[in-house]
Amino acid sequence: QVQLVESGGGLVQTGGSLRLSCAASGRTFSMYAMGWFRQGPGKEREFVADISASGGMRRSADSVKGRFTISRDNAKNTVYLQMNSLKPEDTAVYYCAADRKSGQLVPSAYYYWGQGTQVTVSS
């Protein structure tokens, strides 16, 4: 029903920036909230940021607050994660999620997921 394709991951030095993109299929993109999660080596998948369907409400995890910004362009069916001041602890696979069923900051709140894109921050 919903396919999510992520891009923009890669290798960056500490203090650098990356912008992740998540392109969604379908004409109903504007109707659902979107989120970003990440999973580091040996760790559970954790919440990073989310955004309401209209883009009017945004939340972010304390660990990235002030450094990461989530945004969306409904005309392009795309959600973004701008990551600044990157740290080695930001190294993880980043996942895009769509169609939230609740406002909980957990993976189970979302119905659809992308394949993930690797972000590596070198020290």
N, C-alpha and C positions, 0 to 999 in steps of 0.2 A: 504493500500500500504506500508506504513512505520509504524512500531511499535517501540516505544522507551520505554525501561524499565530502571528505575533509581534505584540506590541503594547507600548505604553509609551514609545516613542521620542518625541522632541520637542526643543524648544529650552530650554536651561538656562544659567544664568550660571556662570562659573567658581566652583568651590567648592560648587556645588549638587549635588543628588541626583536620580536617576531609578531606577525599577525597571522593568526589561523583563520581559515575560512571554512564554512560548512554550507554546501549547496544542497538544497532539498528539492525533491521532486513534487509534482502536483500543483494544483491551483489553490489548495487549502492552507498553504504555508502561513498566511497571515492570520489564520484562525487559532493557531496553537502557540503556546509558550515554548521556548527553547532553552537548553542548558548546556553547559560545558562541565565535564568531569575529567579527572585524570587518575592514572594509576602508575605509581612508581614501582620499581623492582621490589618484590616481596611485600608489597603493601596492598591494602584494599582500595577499591575505587572510591575517590572522594570528590565531593562537590567543589566546584571552582566558581561558577557564576551562572546566573539564569536571567532571563528577560521575558517579560510578558508579551502577549501576542501583538499588542500595539507598539511595544517598545517603551511604554510609559513607566514601567516599573522594572528596576534592576536590582539584583542582589549579588554579593560576592563573598567568598570565604575570607575570614580574618587574615589568613596566610597570604592572600594576594591583594587585599584591599589597598587601594592607592597605587597599585602597580599594574593591575589588569583591568581592562574595560571590555564589557560585552556590548555589542550593538547588533542591529539587524537592518537589512534593506529588503523590505517586503516585495518591492518591485523586482528584485533580483532573486527572490527566494533564498536568501543567504543570511547567515548569522556569522558574526566575526568575534574573535577574541584578540584584542590588542594586548600584548604582553611586553611591558617595559621593565627596566631594572631587573633583569632576570638573574636568578641565583641558581647555584648547582642543585639545591633542593627542589627546584621547579622541574627537574628532569623527570619525565614521565611520558607515557602514552596518553594523549589527550583525545577525549571522545566527545562528539557532538550528540545530543539527545533531543528528541522532539516529542510533542504531544503529551504534555504533562497531565497526570490524573489527579495530582494533589500538589500542595505547596511545600511538601517536605523536601529537605535538602539531602535526599538520598537517591541512589540510582533507581530504586524500585518505583519512584514517582513518575518515571517516563516509559512510554510505550515503544519508542523506536530509537535505534542507535546507529551511529556510523561505525566505520571499521577501525577508527583510531589513527592518529598520526603522531609519530615520535618527535619529541622535543628533547634535545640534549644540550645542557648548559655546562660548558667546560669551566673549570676553576683556574 
